[in-house]
Structure formats: structure tokens, C-alpha cells
Amino acid sequence: MLFLRRRLRTRLDLLKPNVSEVVGRAQEDQQRHRGVHAKARSFEVGDPVLVRDYRKGEDKWMAGTVTSQAGPRSYQVDVASNQQWNRHADQMVGCHPSIVQPAEEKQLSPTEVVPTAMTDAGDVSATGVPLSSQSDTHTNPATPQPTGHRYPRRICKPPERLTF
């Protein structure tokens, strides 16, 4: 008997449920959801990637290039001039080729500033902006800057007491 495309439950179903139907239905749902949310985790030789760096004190991701495939999901990645790491595809993320630098160049952290050379047009600051175009609100770098605290200092005053 069908009611809204469902099989009606009987007392016999409670005694011996059909487990294969339940498992089959759950597996179909999993396959349907996986197709929507799955990520492609295959890389070709020469692809620029970011690989997980598990060393202490380093950045979590390091740029590299895939050199060979070591297994179905394992790859050898060239991360420095003399370093090759073996990483699983789950520990790699594809990236844009401009992120991967040649091995000879020093890898800079995002907080480092590359000083630029002096040009004939005038002095150039470390940020690459001509000093003449910078606003006057900045202080002169020759004057010592006060070391500011992260949080403002608390002003300690004696309490105001009621006096007659």
C-alpha cells in the first residue's frame, strides 16, 4: 500500500526492519551531497601550490611547485632550492602562479617592507612613495617615537570623599 509514495509501517516492520533499504537510502543521500560539495584534489607536475608547513614557529603554509606524484593522493613538492616535501593532497591547496617565487629569491613575510632605491626624481621612502608627496601629519623618522602601550594607562587618583 502506498500513501504519498511511502510504504506503510506494519507491526511486522517493527519486529524485523529492512536494514538494507535504510543503509542504501543513506548512502544515496551521501553520494548526492558529496557531488555538490566535493573539492577537486588532483595536481599536475609543475602546478604552483601552497603546502602545509608543520615546523614550529614558521608560517602554516609555504609556496612550492609539484615535482612528481608519489602515490594516488601523495605528491612531492619542491619548496626551496634543496628541499622536497612529500605531502598528501589534503595538505595542499592550489594557488596562483604569482604566489610561488623562484627558489633563489628570499621569501618575505607579509609584514616585511622591501626598501626601494633612490631615483633621480627625488627621495623615496621605504614604502615606495616619494617623501614630498607624503602628508605632513607624519612625524620625522629621526625623532624618537614614544613606545606606546597596547592599552591606555589607568589614571590613579585618590577617591573624592564627602567632607563637612
Buried (B, 14 or more C-beta within 10 A) or exposed (E): EEEEEEEEEEEEEEEEEEEEEEEEEEEEEEEEEEEEEEEEEEBEEEBBBBBBBEEEEEEEBBBBBBBEBEEEBBBBBBBEEEEEBEBBBEBBBBBEEEEBEEBEEEEEEEEEEEEEEEEEEEEBBEEEEEEEEEEEEEEEEEEEEEEEEEEEEEEEEEEEEEEE
